[in-house]
């Protein structure tokens, strides 16, 4: 068994909470981040799900995040822990991870929620997404905190994500008034 690279594009960017030998800014091509997955176990509850990100295929898009190299000795335990953490509709998928423009990608894995899983919420307009996020909270905290921390993490990498920034922008006035 060998080391494995795990690509994080949501809360794994700022809260990986698993042992890793290395963490690096990274990206994957052909995927876009969207708040189309429901969360009833972390950022919402049954009957009032939060919205968390998943990836949707979108040719020409690039999703920026962080990749974590997990040593062979920890690989099985880390994947088992992530399978539990991402149990709300996510499945493991192989993906090419890019670290620098012009360099060859490395093979890794990513968790993606797809239509048909029990927590899939799908497409909605930005006002509806932001309203649902603002009202939701679960065992891991408020859904708004998740969105705002994700936006901050993407900005700190010097990356862009219009979808995340649009939702976060609708929540920013509440963040500023709470300060």
C-alpha positions as CSV (number, residue, x, y, z in Angstrom):
1,X,0.0,0.0,0.0
2,X,1.2,3.5,-0.8
3,X,0.6,7.1,0.3
4,X,-2.6,8.7,-0.9
5,X,-3.5,12.3,-1.8
6,X,-6.9,13.5,-0.6
7,X,-8.4,16.7,-2.2
8,X,-10.5,18.9,0.1
9,X,-12.7,21.6,-1.2
10,X,-15.1,22.3,1.7
11,X,-14.5,22.2,5.4
12,X,-11.5,19.9,4.7
13,X,-9.7,23.1,3.6
14,X,-9.6,24.5,7.1
15,X,-10.5,21.5,9.3
16,X,-8.9,18.3,8.0
17,X,-8.9,16.7,11.5
18,X,-6.9,13.6,10.3
19,X,-3.2,12.9,10.4
20,X,-1.4,13.8,7.2
21,X,2.3,14.1,6.2
22,X,1.8,17.1,4.0
23,X,-0.8,19.7,3.0
24,X,-0.6,21.8,-0.1
25,X,-2.8,24.2,-2.1
26,X,-4.1,22.3,-5.0
27,X,-6.8,22.3,-7.7
28,X,-8.8,19.9,-9.9
29,X,-10.0,20.8,-13.4
30,X,-13.4,20.2,-14.8
31,X,-15.3,20.6,-11.5
32,X,-17.2,23.5,-9.9
33,X,-18.1,23.8,-6.2
34,X,-21.9,24.2,-5.5
35,X,-24.0,24.4,-2.3
36,X,-26.3,21.6,-3.6
37,X,-25.9,19.0,-0.9
38,X,-28.0,18.9,2.3
39,X,-26.4,18.4,5.7
40,X,-28.5,16.9,8.4
41,X,-25.6,15.6,10.5
42,X,-23.1,18.6,10.6
43,X,-24.6,22.0,9.5
44,X,-28.3,21.2,9.8
45,X,-30.6,18.7,11.3
46,X,-33.3,16.4,9.9
47,X,-36.3,18.6,8.8
48,X,-34.0,21.6,8.6
49,X,-30.9,20.7,6.5
50,X,-28.1,23.1,6.0
51,X,-26.4,23.4,2.6
52,X,-22.8,22.3,2.1
53,X,-20.7,22.1,-1.0
54,X,-20.3,19.3,-3.4
55,X,-18.6,19.2,-6.9
56,X,-20.5,19.2,-10.2
57,X,-18.8,18.5,-13.5
58,X,-18.3,21.7,-15.4
59,X,-15.8,21.6,-18.4
60,X,-13.4,24.6,-18.3
61,X,-13.8,25.1,-14.5
62,X,-11.2,24.7,-11.9
63,X,-11.9,24.1,-8.2
64,X,-9.2,25.3,-5.8
65,X,-8.7,23.6,-2.4
66,X,-6.1,21.8,-0.4
67,X,-4.6,18.3,-0.9
68,X,-3.4,16.2,1.9
69,X,-0.8,13.4,1.6
70,X,-1.6,10.6,4.0
71,X,1.1,8.1,4.7
72,X,0.5,4.4,3.8
73,X,0.5,3.5,7.5
74,X,-2.5,5.8,8.2
75,X,-4.3,5.4,4.9
76,X,-7.0,2.9,5.9
77,X,-7.8,4.6,9.2
78,X,-8.0,8.0,7.6
79,X,-10.3,6.8,4.8
80,X,-12.5,5.0,7.3
81,X,-12.8,8.2,9.4
82,X,-13.6,10.3,6.3
83,X,-16.1,7.7,5.1
84,X,-17.9,8.3,8.5
85,X,-17.5,12.1,8.3
86,X,-18.8,12.2,4.8
87,X,-21.6,9.6,5.3
88,X,-24.4,12.0,4.5
89,X,-24.3,11.3,0.7
90,X,-20.7,11.5,-0.4
91,X,-18.8,8.9,-2.3
92,X,-15.1,8.5,-2.9
93,X,-13.9,9.2,-6.5
94,X,-10.5,9.1,-8.2
95,X,-9.3,12.4,-9.5
96,X,-6.2,14.1,-10.9
97,X,-4.9,16.8,-8.5
98,X,-2.8,19.7,-9.7
99,X,-0.3,21.6,-7.6
100,X,1.3,24.0,-10.0
101,X,0.5,25.1,-13.5
102,X,2.4,23.2,-16.1
103,X,3.3,20.3,-13.8
104,X,2.0,16.8,-14.1
105,X,-1.0,16.0,-11.9
106,X,-0.9,13.4,-9.2
107,X,-3.6,10.8,-8.8
108,X,-5.7,11.2,-5.6
109,X,-9.3,10.9,-4.3
110,X,-12.1,13.3,-3.5
111,X,-15.5,12.9,-1.8
112,X,-18.4,14.1,-4.1
113,X,-22.1,14.0,-3.4
114,X,-24.1,13.3,-6.5
115,X,-27.8,13.6,-7.4
116,X,-29.8,10.7,-6.1
117,X,-28.3,10.5,-2.6
118,X,-30.8,11.0,0.2
119,X,-29.5,14.5,1.1
120,X,-29.3,16.0,-2.4
121,X,-30.9,19.4,-2.6
122,X,-29.8,20.5,-6.0
123,X,-29.8,23.8,-7.8
124,X,-31.5,26.8,-6.3
125,X,-31.2,30.6,-6.7
126,X,-28.7,32.5,-4.5
127,X,-31.4,34.1,-2.3
128,X,-32.9,30.7,-1.5
129,X,-29.5,29.1,-0.8
130,X,-28.5,32.1,1.5
131,X,-31.8,32.0,3.4
132,X,-31.6,28.3,4.0
133,X,-27.9,28.7,5.1
134,X,-28.8,31.6,7.4
135,X,-31.5,29.5,9.2
136,X,-29.6,26.2,9.5
137,X,-27.4,24.9,12.3
138,X,-26.3,21.5,13.5
139,X,-23.9,19.6,15.7
140,X,-20.8,21.1,13.9
141,X,-22.2,24.7,14.2
142,X,-24.1,27.2,12.1
143,X,-24.4,26.7,8.4
144,X,-23.5,30.4,7.9
145,X,-20.2,29.9,9.8
146,X,-19.4,27.0,7.3
147,X,-20.0,29.3,4.3
148,X,-18.1,32.2,5.7
149,X,-15.1,30.1,6.8
150,X,-15.0,28.5,3.4
151,X,-15.1,31.9,1.6
152,X,-12.3,33.1,3.9
153,X,-10.2,30.0,3.2
154,X,-10.6,30.3,-0.6
155,X,-9.6,34.0,-0.4
156,X,-6.6,33.2,1.8
157,X,-5.4,30.9,-1.0
158,X,-5.7,33.7,-3.5
159,X,-8.4,31.8,-5.4
160,X,-11.8,32.7,-6.8
161,X,-15.1,31.0,-6.5
162,X,-18.0,33.1,-7.7
163,X,-20.7,30.7,-6.3
164,X,-19.2,30.5,-2.8
165,X,-18.5,34.3,-2.8
166,X,-22.1,35.1,-3.9
167,X,-23.6,33.1,-1.1
168,X,-21.1,34.4,1.5
169,X,-21.8,38.0,0.2
170,X,-25.5,37.6,1.1
171,X,-24.4,36.5,4.7
172,X,-21.7,39.1,5.2
173,X,-24.1,41.9,6.5
174,X,-25.2,39.6,9.3
175,X,-21.6,38.8,10.1
176,X,-20.7,42.5,10.3
177,X,-23.7,43.3,12.5
178,X,-22.8,40.5,14.9
179,X,-19.3,41.9,15.4
